[in-house]
Amino acid sequence: MSDDFADRVAGIGALAEPARRALYGYVVSQPDAVSREQAADGVGIAVHSAKFHLDRLVEEGLLDVEYRRLSGRTGPGAGRPAKLYRRSAREVSVSLPERRYDLVGQILARAVERAAQQSAEVGTAVQAVAAELGREAAAESAGAEAAGEAAAELDRLADALTPYGYEPRMGAEELVLANCPFDVLAREHTQLVCGMNEAFVGGVLDGLGCTSTKACLDPEPGLCCVKARPR
């Protein structure tokens, strides 16, 4: 499980506690930031309990904090600013197994723009953009500068693909991807999405400098349509 996915799971998990979930629902339903006293009154719990749960929601990135005098007065005698809570800008969603429709959306949006600008075929643009983003993903991987034989290349590829939800598994001299991060789209638009998958994995390999390994389409029930094998 990637660190980002674990963080998202933790954020959702924070809402499992009933009082915390009620406080979050109250805060996000208000037109302006609210104080702990307002939140406590809104859901009918003690202020000290509301403070604990609200601060936990802040720690998980689900709420933001600001400080403001509710009276609107300023200067000496105006009192201390109140600690107020409001919905954070963070978007949290979790799917099991992990899906990355944000990535496929980015690829398709860039590809459509490029196809329009260059009068290119959309499918060709999709594969080109997917390969580019694959190379960008490789540049962020810890194994980007390493070198070695095909087996080591498969290990490095696995490390680079893990944050994207592919769930790589080492097979007999090949890397199997146990999960398709774009599953629903792949089932409805198989040729387009599988080609994009192959281009993305191939781009990661290029970015990692893996010259002894290739990405290839090899659909198998329950797995991603792409595998990586020695050339």
C-alpha positions as CSV (number, residue, x, y, z in Angstrom):
1,M,0.0,0.0,0.0
2,S,1.4,3.4,-1.0
3,D,2.0,6.1,1.7
4,D,-0.5,8.4,-0.1
5,F,-3.1,5.6,-0.1
6,A,-2.5,4.9,3.6
7,D,-2.9,8.6,4.4
8,R,-6.3,8.6,2.6
9,V,-7.4,5.5,4.5
10,A,-6.4,7.1,7.8
11,G,-8.4,10.2,6.9
12,I,-11.5,8.2,6.1
13,G,-10.9,6.1,9.2
14,A,-10.9,9.2,11.4
15,L,-14.6,9.6,10.5
16,A,-15.5,6.1,11.8
17,E,-16.0,7.5,15.3
18,P,-19.7,8.7,15.5
19,A,-19.1,12.0,17.4
20,R,-16.2,12.9,15.1
21,R,-18.3,12.1,12.0
22,A,-21.1,14.3,13.3
23,L,-18.8,17.2,14.0
24,Y,-17.3,17.0,10.6
25,G,-20.7,17.0,9.0
26,Y,-21.7,20.0,11.1
27,V,-18.6,22.0,10.3
28,V,-18.8,21.4,6.5
29,S,-22.5,22.3,6.4
30,Q,-21.9,25.8,7.8
31,P,-21.4,28.8,5.5
32,D,-18.5,30.0,7.7
33,A,-15.8,28.7,10.0
34,V,-17.2,27.7,13.4
35,S,-15.8,27.7,17.0
36,R,-15.5,24.5,19.1
37,E,-18.4,25.8,21.2
38,Q,-20.6,26.2,18.2
39,A,-19.7,22.8,16.9
40,A,-20.3,21.2,20.3
41,D,-23.7,22.9,20.6
42,G,-24.5,21.9,17.0
43,V,-24.1,18.2,17.7
44,G,-25.0,18.1,21.4
45,I,-21.7,17.1,23.0
46,A,-19.4,18.6,25.6
47,V,-17.0,21.3,24.5
48,H,-13.9,19.4,25.7
49,S,-15.0,16.4,23.7
50,A,-15.6,18.5,20.6
51,K,-12.1,20.0,21.0
52,F,-10.5,16.6,21.0
53,H,-12.4,15.4,17.9
54,L,-12.0,18.6,16.0
55,D,-8.3,18.7,16.5
56,R,-8.1,15.0,15.4
57,L,-9.8,16.0,12.2
58,V,-7.3,18.8,11.7
59,E,-4.4,16.3,12.2
60,E,-5.9,14.1,9.5
61,G,-6.2,17.0,7.1
62,L,-10.0,17.0,6.9
63,L,-10.4,20.4,8.6
64,D,-8.4,23.6,8.6
65,V,-8.0,26.1,11.4
66,E,-8.1,29.9,11.4
67,Y,-8.1,32.4,14.2
68,R,-10.5,35.3,14.3
69,R,-12.3,37.5,16.8
70,L,-16.0,36.6,16.6
71,S,-17.0,40.0,18.0
72,G,-15.4,41.8,15.0
73,R,-13.7,44.2,17.4
74,T,-10.0,45.0,17.3
75,G,-7.5,46.6,19.6
76,P,-7.0,46.5,23.3
77,G,-9.9,44.8,25.2
78,A,-11.2,43.1,22.1
79,G,-10.2,39.7,23.5
80,R,-8.2,36.8,22.1
81,P,-9.0,35.5,18.6
82,A,-11.1,32.3,18.7
83,K,-9.9,29.1,17.1
84,L,-12.3,28.3,14.2
85,Y,-12.7,25.2,12.1
86,R,-13.7,24.9,8.5
87,R,-13.5,22.2,5.7
88,S,-10.0,21.8,4.3
89,A,-9.3,21.9,0.6
90,R,-8.0,18.3,0.8
91,E,-10.1,15.8,-1.2
92,V,-10.3,12.3,0.3
93,S,-11.6,9.2,-1.4
94,V,-10.6,5.6,-1.0
95,S,-11.4,2.5,-3.2
96,L,-10.4,-1.1,-2.6
97,P,-8.6,-2.3,-4.6
98,E,-6.9,1.0,-5.2
99,R,-8.0,3.0,-8.3
100,R,-6.3,6.0,-9.9
101,Y,-8.8,7.7,-12.0
102,D,-7.1,11.0,-11.3
103,L,-4.1,9.7,-13.3
104,V,-6.2,8.5,-16.2
105,G,-8.1,11.8,-16.2
106,Q,-4.8,13.7,-16.4
107,I,-3.6,11.6,-19.3
108,L,-6.8,11.9,-21.2
109,A,-7.1,15.6,-20.7
110,R,-3.6,16.3,-21.9
111,A,-4.1,14.0,-24.8
112,V,-7.3,15.6,-26.0
113,E,-5.6,19.1,-25.8
114,R,-2.6,17.8,-27.7
115,A,-4.7,16.1,-30.4
116,A,-6.7,19.3,-30.9
117,Q,-3.5,21.5,-31.1
118,Q,-1.6,19.2,-33.4
119,S,-4.6,17.7,-35.4
120,A,-3.4,14.3,-34.2
121,E,-5.3,11.1,-33.7
122,V,-6.6,10.9,-30.1
123,G,-5.5,7.4,-29.4
124,T,-1.9,8.2,-30.6
125,A,-1.9,11.2,-28.3
126,V,-3.1,9.2,-25.4
127,Q,-0.2,6.7,-25.7
128,A,2.3,9.5,-26.1
129,V,1.1,11.4,-23.0
130,A,0.9,8.1,-21.0
131,A,4.6,7.4,-21.9
132,E,5.6,10.9,-20.9
133,L,3.8,10.6,-17.5
134,G,5.4,7.2,-17.0
135,R,8.9,8.8,-17.5
136,E,7.9,11.5,-15.0
137,A,6.8,8.8,-12.5
138,A,10.2,7.1,-13.0
139,A,12.0,10.3,-12.2
140,E,10.3,10.4,-8.8
141,S,11.3,6.8,-8.0
142,A,14.1,6.0,-5.7
143,G,15.5,3.5,-8.3
144,A,15.7,6.0,-11.1
145,E,19.5,6.2,-11.2
146,A,20.2,2.5,-10.4
147,A,21.5,0.0,-13.0
148,G,21.7,-3.7,-13.2
149,E,20.4,-6.9,-14.9
150,A,16.9,-7.7,-15.9
151,A,15.9,-9.1,-12.5
152,A,17.0,-5.8,-10.8
153,E,15.1,-3.9,-13.5
154,L,11.9,-5.7,-12.6
155,D,12.5,-4.8,-8.9
156,R,13.0,-1.2,-9.7
157,L,9.9,-1.2,-11.9
158,A,7.9,-2.7,-9.1
159,D,9.0,0.1,-6.7
160,A,8.1,2.8,-9.3
161,L,4.6,1.3,-10.0
162,T,3.6,0.6,-6.4
163,P,2.5,4.2,-5.6
164,Y,0.1,4.1,-8.6
165,G,-1.9,1.1,-7.4
166,Y,-0.7,-1.6,-9.8
167,E,0.2,-4.0,-7.0
168,P,3.2,-5.5,-8.7
169,R,4.0,-9.2,-8.0
170,M,7.1,-11.0,-9.1
171,G,6.3,-14.1,-11.2
172,A,8.5,-16.5,-13.1
173,E,10.9,-14.1,-14.8
174,E,8.3,-11.5,-15.2
175,L,6.5,-8.8,-13.3
176,V,2.8,-9.3,-12.9
177,L,0.5,-6.4,-12.1
178,A,-2.2,-7.7,-9.8
179,N,-4.5,-4.6,-10.0
180,C,-5.6,-2.3,-12.8
181,P,-5.8,1.2,-11.4
182,F,-8.3,2.1,-14.2
183,D,-10.5,-1.0,-13.9
184,V,-13.9,0.4,-14.8
185,L,-12.6,2.3,-17.8
186,A,-10.5,-0.7,-18.9
187,R,-13.6,-2.9,-19.0
188,E,-15.6,-0.3,-20.9
189,H,-12.9,1.0,-23.2
190,T,-10.5,-1.9,-23.3
191,Q,-8.4,-1.1,-26.3
192,L,-7.8,2.5,-25.4
193,V,-7.1,2.0,-21.7
194,C,-4.9,-1.1,-22.1
195,G,-2.9,0.7,-24.7
196,M,-2.5,3.6,-22.3
197,N,-1.4,1.2,-19.6
198,E,1.2,-0.4,-21.8
199,A,2.5,3.0,-22.8
200,F,2.6,4.2,-19.1
201,V,4.5,1.2,-17.9
202,G,6.8,1.4,-20.9
203,G,7.4,5.1,-20.1
204,V,8.4,4.1,-16.6
205,L,10.9,1.6,-17.9
206,D,12.4,4.2,-20.2
207,G,12.6,6.7,-17.4
208,L,14.3,4.1,-15.2
209,G,16.8,3.4,-18.0
210,C,15.7,-0.3,-18.2
211,T,17.1,-1.5,-21.5
212,S,16.6,-5.3,-20.8
213,T,12.9,-5.2,-19.9
214,K,9.8,-4.5,-22.0
215,A,6.1,-3.9,-21.2
216,C,3.8,-6.1,-23.1
217,L,0.0,-6.7,-23.3
218,D,-0.9,-10.1,-21.9
219,P,-4.5,-9.9,-20.6
220,E,-5.4,-12.4,-17.9
221,P,-8.6,-12.5,-15.8
222,G,-8.2,-10.7,-12.5
223,L,-5.0,-8.9,-13.4
224,C,-3.9,-5.8,-15.2
225,C,-3.5,-6.3,-18.9
226,V,0.2,-5.4,-18.9
227,K,3.2,-7.5,-17.8
228,A,6.9,-6.7,-17.8
229,R,9.4,-9.2,-19.1
230,P,13.0,-9.5,-20.1
231,R,13.5,-8.6,-23.8
